[in-house]
Amino acid sequence: MLSIETLILITGILLLLGIASNQFSSRMGVPVLFIFLVVGMLAGSEGIGGIEFEDYSVAYGIGTVALCLILFDGGVRTHYQSIQSAWKPAGVLATLGVFITAMITGLAASWILGLTVWQGLLLGSIVGSTDASVVFSVLRGGGVQIRPRLANTLEVESGSNDPMAIFLTIGLIQVLTGEVPFGVGLLMLFLNQIVVGTLVGLWVGWAGSWMLKHIRLEAAGLYPVMATGLGLFAFGFAAAFGGSGFLSVYLTGIVIGNRRPVFHRGILLFHDAMAWMCQILMFTALGILSFPSRLIAVAMPALMIALVLIFIARPLAVFICAVPFRFSRQELTFLSWVGLKGAVPITLATFPMLAGLPGAAVMFDTVFFVVLVSALVQGWTLPSVARYLKLDIVTHRPPPVTLEITSLRNVEGDIVEYYVDKGCRAEGSLIRNLALPEGVVIALIVRDEQTILPQGRTRVQHGDHVIVVLRPKIRAMVDRVFACDDCSRVSLPVQLEFPLRGSILVRDLEQCYGLTLGGTPNTTLSHWMQEKLSREELKAGATVRVEHLAFHIRELSEDGSIENVGMTLLPQEEQTTEVTPPTGIKAKEEAITASPATDSTDDVESGDNTGNAVI
């Protein structure tokens, strides 16, 4: 038995080796999962480290806790907009797709390894799901940038397909051990996993986000710890009632992340570090658990199973499940290729060992080999496949500096960084000529590794990183200013008032938002409205409607000029051109969720029933 001092030393060495191997992985393009597993195998009993470790229950515990924290981190970073654009195809792939993959792979495994059909289906179920930790790592940190809807589908699928794989694995083990009869018992197990996991995850997420916003903590470092505790509680509470803890913790993370808790950025940074630590320790521990000599013994049959999984089972499942959702052939091919396997299959492979099933050791070694092949073949080639299929998108170097708001109380403010690309509406404009909503401040411009303190006469240039301070409710309009003229249509919330200065020139307003208001371009918005209104109508609350837009007076100066104007996008049925007498000013307080226009426009279409309209 190793002493605690020795365990601490080994843990420190493994973490440092993991960080070093991550640098090697980034330079050589080798998937980080593969490197971590190899480091663990080298540290194991048959490697140079000589660490004796064959406790499958401990390995299961390490894998479960690590996956719980990795999924929570993935959920916190998943925006509602991503789910809205991808939940249908991702949901079908996470359920029916996993089932089809497991059945085809399982039947092939039973024939290749000479197992019974039930044992083969159990092995297929273990490797049937796409691993969230690997997909998050590859898509968010591996340099693979693909179309938003495609990336969202892969992330949501990988984060939500574990319940199906766990259900199939546990259900088949209970069938093989005679604990549950095949039929109604399995169906109830599946429904319980999904329903309880979903309800607990949403409830804990809502209650937890309220607590993070309203409970005053004296130390900033306690907010990330509290968020972690909520994620662990969601997992354990759902599991205690037979639900899917993995689904529950993922949903809890999504709700908390999108409801913007206090110290939001600190929570993200904390869980990013936790996710990396968990990946290093989990994959390394699972690598130590393996025996290279046993892997060699199953190499040929395991390679055949991996080929069936990669080239037959996953593609068939994807084309059957995703074709109705209007993906292109190139996108379907990429979805088929990103069936990455990782820690979940290896962790699930410990279940037959713990249950004492015959042939469990062969299953574990086969699953481990399949994961290695998947990580090396699919993970290594992902960037090349994305480029070959022309699905990769241009990425921009992050700014050398960032700003953040640090507060122990809830602050209604965002700091957003925009990249000024070719064709950006703001490119070439002076800051004073940008028709930005009232209250928006350009805090910093980063140009060629240099910081520029912006002034009204500062000109925005191509390649600039513009850091803007704004209120979340008006972000959609600022996104519009920094969008490209030739980019896809940008969705904007209807009936949400955007405050504008009356001194804005009509031409600047038209240029920044792609509008056509008519009248003299060089006149101010104040004079433009005064031309539309009679002297009697020139009062606070008076409204001028032009097709899909309504401009109403918010504030008049002493000399009768219009100082502040509210611009509102009208629903389709209200689009008209008229002047409405003042009936009082009603501020709209609906919350909006928007992404920077440079990376959210690919998937927005008019008529999406989300309360948005397109201009």
C-alpha positions as CSV (number, residue, x, y, z in Angstrom):
1,M,0.0,0.0,0.0
2,L,1.5,3.3,-1.1
3,S,1.8,6.0,1.6
4,I,-0.1,9.3,1.2
5,E,3.2,11.1,0.7
6,T,4.0,8.8,-2.2
7,L,0.5,9.2,-3.7
8,I,0.8,13.0,-3.6
9,L,4.2,12.8,-5.3
10,I,2.9,10.5,-8.0
11,T,-0.1,12.8,-8.5
12,G,2.1,15.8,-8.9
13,I,4.4,14.0,-11.4
14,L,1.4,12.8,-13.4
15,L,-0.1,16.3,-13.6
16,L,3.2,17.8,-14.7
17,L,3.6,15.0,-17.3
18,G,0.1,15.6,-18.5
19,I,0.8,19.4,-19.0
20,A,4.0,18.6,-20.8
21,S,2.3,16.0,-23.0
22,N,-0.4,18.6,-23.8
23,Q,2.2,20.9,-25.2
24,F,3.6,18.0,-27.3
25,S,0.0,17.2,-28.4
26,S,-0.6,20.8,-29.6
27,R,2.6,20.9,-31.6
28,M,2.4,17.4,-33.1
29,G,-1.4,17.4,-33.6
30,V,-1.8,14.2,-31.6
31,P,-5.1,14.1,-29.6
32,V,-4.5,14.9,-25.9
33,L,-6.6,11.8,-24.9
34,F,-4.2,9.5,-26.6
35,I,-1.1,11.2,-25.0
36,F,-2.6,11.0,-21.5
37,L,-3.5,7.3,-21.9
38,V,0.0,6.5,-23.2
39,V,1.5,8.4,-20.2
40,G,-0.7,6.3,-17.9
41,M,0.4,3.0,-19.6
42,L,4.0,4.0,-19.3
43,A,3.5,4.7,-15.6
44,G,1.7,1.4,-15.0
45,S,2.9,-1.9,-13.8
46,E,4.2,-3.0,-17.3
47,G,5.7,0.4,-18.0
48,I,8.7,2.3,-16.7
49,G,6.8,3.7,-13.7
50,G,5.9,0.3,-12.3
51,I,2.8,1.5,-10.5
52,E,0.7,-1.4,-9.5
53,F,-3.0,-0.5,-9.9
54,E,-5.8,-3.0,-10.7
55,D,-8.7,-1.7,-8.6
56,Y,-11.6,-1.3,-11.0
57,S,-13.9,0.1,-8.4
58,V,-11.4,3.0,-7.6
59,A,-11.0,3.5,-11.4
60,Y,-14.8,3.7,-11.7
61,G,-14.9,6.3,-8.9
62,I,-12.2,8.4,-10.4
63,G,-13.8,8.3,-13.8
64,T,-17.2,9.2,-12.5
65,V,-16.2,12.2,-10.5
66,A,-14.0,13.5,-13.3
67,L,-16.7,13.1,-15.9
68,C,-19.1,14.8,-13.6
69,L,-16.9,17.9,-13.4
70,I,-16.0,17.8,-17.1
71,L,-19.7,17.7,-18.1
72,F,-20.5,20.5,-15.7
73,D,-17.8,22.7,-17.3
74,G,-19.2,21.8,-20.7
75,G,-22.7,22.7,-19.7
76,V,-21.7,26.1,-18.2
77,R,-20.1,27.0,-21.5
78,T,-23.1,25.9,-23.7
79,H,-25.3,28.7,-24.7
80,Y,-29.1,28.4,-25.1
81,Q,-28.7,29.5,-28.7
82,S,-26.5,26.5,-29.3
83,I,-29.2,24.2,-27.9
84,Q,-31.9,25.9,-29.9
85,S,-30.1,25.4,-33.2
86,A,-29.1,21.8,-32.5
87,W,-31.3,20.1,-29.9
88,K,-33.4,18.1,-32.4
89,P,-30.6,16.4,-34.4
90,A,-28.5,16.1,-31.3
91,G,-31.4,14.5,-29.3
92,V,-32.0,11.9,-32.0
93,L,-28.3,11.1,-32.3
94,A,-28.0,10.9,-28.5
95,T,-30.8,8.3,-28.3
96,L,-31.6,6.4,-31.6
97,G,-28.1,7.1,-32.9
98,V,-26.4,5.4,-29.9
99,F,-28.8,2.5,-30.1
100,I,-28.1,1.9,-33.8
101,T,-24.3,2.2,-33.2
102,A,-24.4,-0.2,-30.3
103,M,-26.5,-2.8,-32.1
104,I,-24.3,-2.9,-35.3
105,T,-21.1,-2.9,-33.3
106,G,-22.4,-5.4,-30.9
107,L,-23.4,-7.9,-33.5
108,A,-20.0,-7.5,-35.2
109,A,-18.2,-8.0,-31.9
110,S,-20.1,-11.2,-31.0
111,W,-19.0,-12.7,-34.4
112,I,-15.4,-11.4,-34.2
113,L,-14.7,-12.4,-30.6
114,G,-16.9,-15.5,-30.5
115,L,-19.1,-14.0,-27.7
116,T,-22.8,-14.6,-27.2
117,V,-25.1,-12.2,-28.8
118,W,-26.0,-10.6,-25.4
119,Q,-22.3,-10.2,-24.6
120,G,-21.6,-8.7,-28.0
121,L,-24.4,-6.2,-27.6
122,L,-23.1,-5.3,-24.2
123,L,-19.7,-4.5,-25.7
124,G,-21.4,-2.5,-28.4
125,S,-23.4,-0.5,-25.8
126,I,-20.2,0.3,-24.0
127,V,-18.6,1.9,-27.0
128,G,-21.8,3.3,-28.5
129,S,-21.7,6.9,-27.1
130,T,-19.6,9.9,-28.2
131,D,-17.4,11.1,-25.4
132,A,-18.1,14.6,-24.2
133,S,-14.7,15.2,-22.6
134,V,-12.9,14.4,-25.9
135,V,-15.3,16.4,-28.1
136,F,-15.2,19.5,-25.8
137,S,-11.4,19.2,-25.8
138,V,-11.1,18.9,-29.6
139,L,-13.7,21.5,-30.6
140,R,-12.9,24.1,-28.0
141,G,-9.1,23.7,-27.5
142,G,-7.8,21.6,-30.4
143,G,-7.8,24.1,-33.1
144,V,-10.8,22.7,-35.0
145,Q,-13.2,25.5,-35.9
146,I,-16.3,24.4,-37.9
147,R,-19.7,25.8,-38.7
148,P,-21.6,26.8,-35.6
149,R,-24.6,24.5,-36.1
150,L,-22.4,21.5,-36.8
151,A,-20.2,22.2,-33.7
152,N,-23.3,22.8,-31.5
153,T,-24.8,19.5,-32.7
154,L,-21.7,17.6,-31.8
155,E,-21.3,19.3,-28.4
156,V,-25.0,18.8,-27.3
157,E,-25.0,15.2,-28.6
158,S,-21.8,14.3,-26.7
159,G,-23.1,16.0,-23.5
160,S,-26.4,14.2,-23.6
161,N,-25.8,10.7,-25.0
162,D,-24.2,9.2,-21.9
163,P,-27.7,8.2,-20.4
164,M,-28.5,6.0,-23.4
165,A,-25.1,4.2,-23.3
166,I,-25.3,3.8,-19.5
167,F,-28.9,2.6,-19.8
168,L,-28.0,0.0,-22.4
169,T,-24.9,-1.1,-20.5
170,I,-26.6,-1.5,-17.1
171,G,-29.7,-3.0,-18.6
172,L,-27.8,-5.7,-20.5
173,I,-25.7,-6.5,-17.4
174,Q,-28.9,-6.9,-15.4
175,V,-30.3,-9.1,-18.2
176,L,-27.2,-11.2,-18.3
177,T,-27.2,-11.6,-14.4
178,G,-30.9,-12.3,-14.4
179,E,-31.8,-9.2,-12.2
180,V,-34.1,-7.6,-14.8
181,P,-36.2,-9.4,-17.4
182,F,-35.9,-8.3,-21.0
183,G,-38.8,-6.1,-21.9
184,V,-40.9,-3.7,-19.7
185,G,-38.2,-3.7,-17.0
186,L,-35.6,-2.3,-19.4
187,L,-38.0,0.3,-20.7
188,M,-38.8,1.6,-17.2
189,L,-35.1,1.8,-16.4
190,F,-34.5,3.9,-19.5
191,L,-37.5,6.3,-18.8
192,N,-36.4,6.7,-15.2
193,Q,-32.9,7.6,-16.2
194,I,-34.1,10.3,-18.7
195,V,-37.0,11.7,-16.8
196,V,-35.4,11.9,-13.3
197,G,-32.1,13.1,-14.7
198,T,-33.8,15.9,-16.7
199,L,-36.1,17.1,-13.9
200,V,-33.4,17.1,-11.3
201,G,-30.9,18.9,-13.6
202,L,-33.3,21.7,-14.5
203,W,-34.5,22.1,-10.9
204,V,-31.0,22.2,-9.4
205,G,-29.9,24.5,-12.1
206,W,-32.7,27.0,-11.6
207,A,-32.5,26.9,-7.8
208,G,-28.7,27.1,-7.9
209,S,-28.6,30.1,-10.3
210,W,-31.0,31.9,-7.9
211,M,-28.7,31.1,-5.0
212,L,-25.6,32.3,-6.8
213,K,-27.3,35.6,-7.7
214,H,-28.9,36.4,-4.3
215,I,-26.7,34.8,-1.6
216,R,-24.0,37.3,-0.7
217,L,-20.6,35.6,-0.1
218,E,-17.7,37.5,1.3
219,A,-15.0,35.8,-0.7
220,A,-15.0,35.7,-4.5
221,G,-13.4,32.2,-4.5
222,L,-16.5,30.7,-2.8
223,Y,-18.7,31.3,-5.9
224,P,-16.9,28.7,-8.1
225,V,-16.8,26.3,-5.1
226,M,-20.6,26.8,-4.7
227,A,-21.2,26.1,-8.4
228,T,-19.1,22.9,-8.1
229,G,-21.1,21.8,-5.1
230,L,-24.4,22.4,-7.0
231,G,-23.1,20.3,-9.9
232,L,-22.1,17.4,-7.6
233,F,-25.4,17.6,-5.8
234,A,-27.3,17.4,-9.0
235,F,-25.4,14.3,-10.0
236,G,-25.8,12.5,-6.7
237,F,-29.4,13.5,-6.2
238,A,-30.5,12.2,-9.6
239,A,-28.5,9.0,-9.2
240,A,-30.1,8.4,-5.8
241,F,-33.5,8.2,-7.4
242,G,-32.3,6.1,-10.3
243,G,-31.9,9.0,-12.8
244,S,-28.9,9.8,-15.0
245,G,-26.5,11.8,-13.0
246,F,-24.5,12.7,-16.1
247,L,-27.5,14.2,-17.8
248,S,-28.5,16.0,-14.6
249,V,-25.1,17.6,-14.0
250,Y,-24.9,18.7,-17.7
251,L,-28.3,20.4,-17.6
252,T,-27.5,22.0,-14.3
253,G,-24.4,23.5,-15.8
254,I,-26.3,24.8,-18.8
255,V,-29.0,26.5,-16.7
256,I,-26.4,28.1,-14.3
257,G,-24.1,29.3,-17.2
258,N,-26.9,30.9,-19.1
259,R,-28.5,32.7,-16.1
260,R,-25.2,34.6,-15.6
261,P,-24.4,34.1,-11.9
262,V,-22.3,36.5,-9.9
263,F,-18.5,36.2,-10.6
264,H,-19.4,34.4,-13.9
265,R,-16.0,34.7,-15.4
266,G,-14.3,33.4,-12.3
267,I,-16.6,30.4,-12.3
268,L,-15.6,29.7,-16.0
269,L,-11.9,30.0,-15.3
270,F,-12.1,27.8,-12.2
271,H,-14.0,25.0,-14.0
272,D,-11.7,25.2,-17.0
273,A,-8.8,24.4,-14.7
274,M,-10.8,21.7,-13.0
275,A,-11.8,20.1,-16.3
276,W,-8.1,20.0,-17.4
277,M,-7.0,18.5,-14.1
278,C,-9.8,15.9,-14.3
279,Q,-8.9,14.9,-17.9
280,I,-5.2,14.5,-17.0
281,L,-5.9,12.4,-13.8
282,M,-8.8,10.4,-15.3
283,F,-7.1,9.4,-18.6
284,T,-3.8,8.8,-16.9
285,A,-5.4,6.6,-14.2
286,L,-7.3,4.6,-16.8
287,G,-4.0,4.2,-18.7
288,I,-2.3,2.8,-15.6
289,L,-5.2,0.4,-15.2
290,S,-4.4,-1.2,-18.6
291,F,-1.9,-3.9,-19.4
292,P,-0.1,-3.5,-22.7
293,S,0.6,-7.2,-23.0
294,R,-3.2,-8.0,-22.8
295,L,-3.9,-5.2,-25.4
296,I,-1.5,-6.9,-27.8
297,A,-3.4,-10.2,-27.4
298,V,-6.7,-8.6,-28.5
299,A,-5.2,-6.2,-31.0
300,M,-6.4,-7.8,-34.2
301,P,-10.0,-8.5,-33.2
302,A,-10.3,-5.2,-31.4
303,L,-8.9,-3.4,-34.6
304,M,-11.6,-5.1,-36.7
305,I,-14.3,-4.0,-34.2
306,A,-12.9,-0.4,-34.3
307,L,-13.1,-0.4,-38.1
308,V,-16.7,-1.6,-38.0
309,L,-17.5,1.1,-35.5
310,I,-15.8,3.9,-37.3
311,F,-16.6,3.1,-40.9
312,I,-20.0,1.3,-40.7
313,A,-21.9,1.6,-37.4
314,R,-21.4,5.4,-36.7
315,P,-21.9,6.5,-40.4
316,L,-25.1,4.4,-40.7
317,A,-26.5,5.8,-37.4
318,V,-25.7,9.4,-38.5
319,F,-27.2,9.1,-42.0
320,I,-30.3,7.5,-40.6
321,C,-30.8,10.0,-37.8
322,A,-29.5,13.3,-39.2
323,V,-30.7,13.2,-42.8
324,P,-34.2,14.7,-41.9
325,F,-32.5,17.8,-40.4
326,R,-31.2,19.1,-43.7
327,F,-27.5,18.6,-43.1
328,S,-25.4,18.6,-46.3
329,R,-23.5,15.5,-47.4
330,Q,-20.3,17.0,-46.2
331,E,-21.7,17.8,-42.8
332,L,-23.1,14.2,-42.5
333,T,-19.8,12.8,-43.4
334,F,-18.1,15.0,-40.7
335,L,-20.7,14.0,-38.1
336,S,-19.9,10.4,-38.9
337,W,-16.2,10.9,-38.5
338,V,-16.5,12.7,-35.1
339,G,-17.7,9.6,-33.2
340,L,-14.8,10.1,-30.8
341,K,-14.5,7.6,-27.9
342,G,-12.9,8.4,-24.6
343,A,-13.2,7.9,-20.9
344,V,-16.9,7.0,-20.8
345,P,-16.4,3.7,-22.7
346,I,-13.4,2.8,-20.5
347,T,-15.3,3.6,-17.4
348,L,-18.4,1.6,-18.5
349,A,-16.0,-1.3,-19.4
350,T,-15.3,-1.6,-15.6
351,F,-19.0,-2.4,-15.0
352,P,-18.8,-6.0,-16.3
353,M,-15.6,-6.5,-14.3
354,L,-17.4,-5.3,-11.1
355,A,-20.4,-7.5,-11.9
356,G,-18.1,-10.5,-12.4
357,L,-19.4,-11.4,-15.9
358,P,-17.5,-14.1,-17.9
359,G,-15.3,-12.6,-20.5
360,A,-15.3,-9.2,-18.8
361,A,-11.5,-8.9,-19.0
362,V,-11.5,-9.5,-22.8
363,M,-14.3,-6.8,-23.1
364,F,-12.2,-4.3,-21.0
365,D,-9.1,-4.8,-23.1
366,T,-11.0,-4.7,-26.4
367,V,-12.8,-1.4,-25.4
368,F,-9.5,0.1,-24.3
369,F,-7.9,-0.7,-27.7
370,V,-11.0,0.6,-29.6
371,V,-10.7,3.9,-27.7
372,L,-7.0,4.2,-28.5
373,V,-7.7,3.6,-32.2
374,S,-10.6,6.1,-32.2
375,A,-8.6,8.8,-30.5
376,L,-5.6,8.3,-32.8
377,V,-7.3,7.8,-36.1
378,Q,-10.3,10.1,-35.8
379,G,-9.0,12.7,-33.4
380,W,-5.7,13.1,-35.2
381,T,-7.3,13.6,-38.6
382,L,-10.2,15.9,-37.6
383,P,-8.6,19.2,-38.8
384,S,-7.6,17.6,-42.1
385,V,-11.1,16.1,-42.6
386,A,-12.8,19.5,-41.8
387,R,-10.6,21.2,-44.3
388,Y,-11.1,18.5,-47.0
389,L,-14.9,18.8,-46.6
390,K,-14.6,22.6,-46.6
391,L,-16.4,22.8,-43.3
392,D,-13.7,24.8,-41.4
393,I,-14.2,28.5,-40.8
394,V,-11.6,31.2,-40.5
395,T,-10.6,31.9,-37.0
396,H,-9.0,35.0,-35.6
397,R,-6.2,35.3,-33.1
398,P,-7.5,36.3,-29.7
399,P,-6.6,39.8,-28.4
400,P,-3.4,40.0,-26.4
401,V,-5.3,41.7,-23.6
402,T,-8.8,41.2,-22.1
403,L,-11.0,43.2,-19.7
404,E,-13.3,41.8,-17.1
405,I,-15.9,43.0,-14.6
406,T,-15.1,41.6,-11.1
407,S,-17.8,42.0,-8.6
408,L,-19.3,40.1,-5.7
409,R,-22.7,41.4,-6.6
410,N,-24.8,40.9,-9.7
411,V,-23.9,43.6,-12.3
412,E,-25.9,44.2,-15.4
413,G,-23.0,44.6,-17.8
414,D,-21.0,42.7,-20.3
415,I,-17.6,43.1,-21.8
416,V,-17.6,41.8,-25.4
417,E,-14.7,41.6,-27.8
418,Y,-15.3,42.0,-31.5
419,Y,-12.9,41.3,-34.4
420,V,-13.1,43.8,-37.3
421,D,-13.1,41.6,-40.3
422,K,-13.2,42.5,-44.0
423,G,-16.6,43.9,-44.9
424,C,-17.4,44.7,-41.3
425,R,-19.9,47.6,-41.1
426,A,-17.7,49.4,-38.6
427,E,-14.5,49.1,-40.7
428,G,-13.1,52.5,-41.6
429,S,-15.6,54.5,-39.5
430,L,-14.7,57.0,-36.8
431,I,-15.9,56.0,-33.4
432,R,-18.0,59.1,-33.1
433,N,-19.8,58.1,-36.3
434,L,-20.8,54.6,-35.1
435,A,-24.5,54.6,-34.4
436,L,-24.1,52.7,-31.2
437,P,-27.0,52.5,-28.8
438,E,-27.0,54.8,-25.8
439,G,-24.8,53.6,-22.9
440,V,-22.5,51.5,-25.1
441,V,-18.8,52.3,-24.5
442,I,-15.8,51.2,-26.6
443,A,-13.3,50.7,-23.8
444,L,-10.2,49.5,-25.7
445,I,-8.9,48.8,-29.1
446,V,-6.1,46.3,-29.6
447,R,-4.2,46.7,-32.9
448,D,-1.0,44.8,-33.9
449,E,-0.2,43.9,-30.3
450,Q,-0.7,47.5,-29.2
451,T,-3.5,48.9,-27.0
452,I,-5.3,52.1,-28.2
453,L,-7.4,54.2,-25.8
454,P,-10.3,55.1,-28.2
455,Q,-11.4,58.6,-28.8
456,G,-14.2,60.0,-31.0
457,R,-11.7,60.6,-33.8
458,T,-10.2,57.1,-33.6
459,R,-10.8,55.2,-36.8
460,V,-11.8,51.5,-36.6
461,Q,-9.5,49.4,-38.9
462,H,-9.5,45.9,-40.3
463,G,-7.8,43.5,-37.9
464,D,-8.7,45.5,-34.8
465,H,-10.0,43.8,-31.6
466,V,-12.6,46.2,-30.3
467,I,-13.5,45.6,-26.6
468,V,-17.0,47.0,-25.8
469,V,-18.8,47.5,-22.5
470,L,-22.5,47.2,-22.8
471,R,-25.8,46.0,-21.2
472,P,-26.8,42.5,-22.2
473,K,-30.2,43.6,-23.4
474,I,-28.8,45.7,-26.2
475,R,-26.0,43.4,-27.3
476,A,-27.9,42.2,-30.3
477,M,-27.8,45.7,-31.8
478,V,-24.1,46.1,-31.2
479,D,-23.5,42.7,-32.8
480,R,-25.3,44.2,-35.8
481,V,-22.8,47.1,-36.0
482,F,-19.8,44.8,-36.1
483,A,-21.4,42.3,-38.5
484,C,-20.3,42.0,-42.2
485,D,-22.3,43.5,-45.1
486,D,-22.1,40.1,-46.9
487,C,-22.8,37.9,-43.9
488,S,-25.9,35.9,-43.3
489,R,-29.0,37.6,-41.8
490,V,-28.8,38.4,-38.2
491,S,-31.7,37.6,-35.9
492,L,-32.8,40.5,-33.6
493,P,-35.5,40.4,-30.9
494,V,-38.8,42.1,-31.8
495,Q,-40.5,44.6,-29.5
496,L,-37.2,45.3,-27.6
497,E,-36.3,48.9,-27.4
498,F,-32.8,50.0,-28.4
499,P,-31.9,53.5,-27.1
500,L,-30.2,55.9,-29.6
501,R,-29.0,59.4,-29.4
502,G,-30.9,61.9,-31.4
503,S,-27.7,63.4,-32.7
504,I,-26.9,60.3,-34.7
505,L,-26.8,60.9,-38.5
506,V,-29.3,59.0,-40.6
507,R,-26.5,57.8,-42.9
508,D,-24.5,56.4,-40.0
509,L,-27.6,54.6,-38.7
510,E,-28.3,53.2,-42.2
511,Q,-24.7,52.1,-42.6
512,C,-24.3,50.4,-39.2
513,Y,-27.6,48.5,-39.2
514,G,-28.2,48.0,-42.9
515,L,-31.4,50.1,-42.9
516,T,-33.1,52.3,-45.5
517,L,-35.0,55.1,-43.8
518,G,-35.3,57.6,-46.6
519,G,-34.9,61.4,-46.3
520,T,-31.7,63.3,-46.3
521,P,-28.7,61.1,-45.3
522,N,-26.7,63.9,-43.7
523,T,-29.5,64.9,-41.4
524,T,-29.7,63.8,-37.7
525,L,-32.1,61.3,-36.4
526,S,-33.7,64.1,-34.4
527,H,-34.4,66.3,-37.5
528,W,-35.5,63.2,-39.5
529,M,-38.2,62.5,-36.9
530,Q,-39.2,66.2,-36.7
531,E,-39.8,66.1,-40.4
532,K,-42.2,63.2,-39.9
533,L,-44.1,64.8,-37.0
534,S,-46.2,67.9,-36.8
535,R,-45.6,70.5,-34.1
536,E,-48.5,69.2,-32.1
537,E,-47.2,65.6,-32.3
538,L,-43.7,66.5,-31.2
539,K,-44.0,65.2,-27.6
540,A,-42.4,62.5,-25.5
541,G,-43.8,59.1,-26.6
542,A,-44.6,60.1,-30.2
543,T,-43.7,57.3,-32.6
544,V,-42.7,57.2,-36.2
545,R,-43.1,53.8,-38.0
546,V,-41.2,52.9,-41.1
547,E,-41.9,49.4,-42.4
548,H,-40.5,47.0,-39.7
549,L,-39.1,49.7,-37.4
550,A,-40.7,52.1,-34.9
551,F,-38.9,55.2,-33.5
552,H,-40.4,56.9,-30.5
553,I,-39.3,60.0,-28.6
554,R,-37.9,59.2,-25.2
555,E,-36.6,62.6,-24.2
556,L,-36.8,66.2,-25.5
557,S,-34.4,69.1,-24.8
558,E,-35.6,72.5,-23.6
559,D,-35.3,73.9,-27.1
560,G,-37.6,71.2,-28.5
561,S,-35.0,69.0,-30.2
562,I,-35.0,65.3,-29.7
563,E,-32.2,64.1,-27.4
564,N,-33.0,60.4,-27.0
565,V,-34.9,58.0,-29.3
566,G,-36.0,54.4,-28.8
567,M,-35.8,52.1,-31.8
568,T,-38.0,49.0,-31.8
569,L,-38.2,46.1,-34.3
570,L,-41.9,45.4,-35.1
571,P,-43.5,41.9,-35.5
572,Q,-44.3,41.0,-39.1
573,E,-48.0,41.8,-38.7
574,E,-47.3,45.4,-37.4
575,Q,-45.0,46.5,-40.2
576,T,-46.4,49.7,-41.7
577,T,-45.5,53.3,-42.3
578,E,-47.3,55.8,-40.1
579,V,-47.0,58.4,-37.3
580,T,-48.5,57.4,-33.9
581,P,-49.5,60.0,-31.4
582,P,-47.9,59.8,-28.0
583,T,-49.5,57.2,-25.7
584,G,-46.8,56.9,-23.1
585,I,-43.4,55.2,-23.1
586,K,-43.3,51.6,-22.1
587,A,-39.8,50.2,-21.7
588,K,-39.4,46.6,-22.8
589,E,-37.5,44.4,-20.4
590,E,-37.4,41.1,-22.2
591,A,-34.1,39.4,-21.8
592,I,-32.2,38.4,-25.0
593,T,-29.4,36.0,-25.7
594,A,-27.1,36.8,-28.6
595,S,-23.7,35.8,-29.8
596,P,-21.2,37.9,-31.6
597,A,-22.4,38.4,-35.1
598,T,-19.2,37.1,-36.6
599,D,-19.9,33.6,-35.3
600,S,-23.6,33.3,-34.9
601,T,-25.1,34.2,-38.3
602,D,-24.7,30.9,-40.1
603,D,-27.7,29.2,-38.5
604,V,-30.3,32.0,-38.1
605,E,-33.3,31.9,-40.4
606,S,-36.4,34.1,-40.5
607,G,-39.6,32.6,-39.1
608,D,-37.9,30.5,-36.4
609,N,-40.7,31.1,-33.9
610,T,-38.2,32.3,-31.3
611,G,-39.6,35.9,-31.0
612,N,-36.9,37.2,-33.3
613,A,-37.0,39.0,-36.6
614,V,-34.5,39.6,-39.3
615,I,-33.4,43.0,-40.7
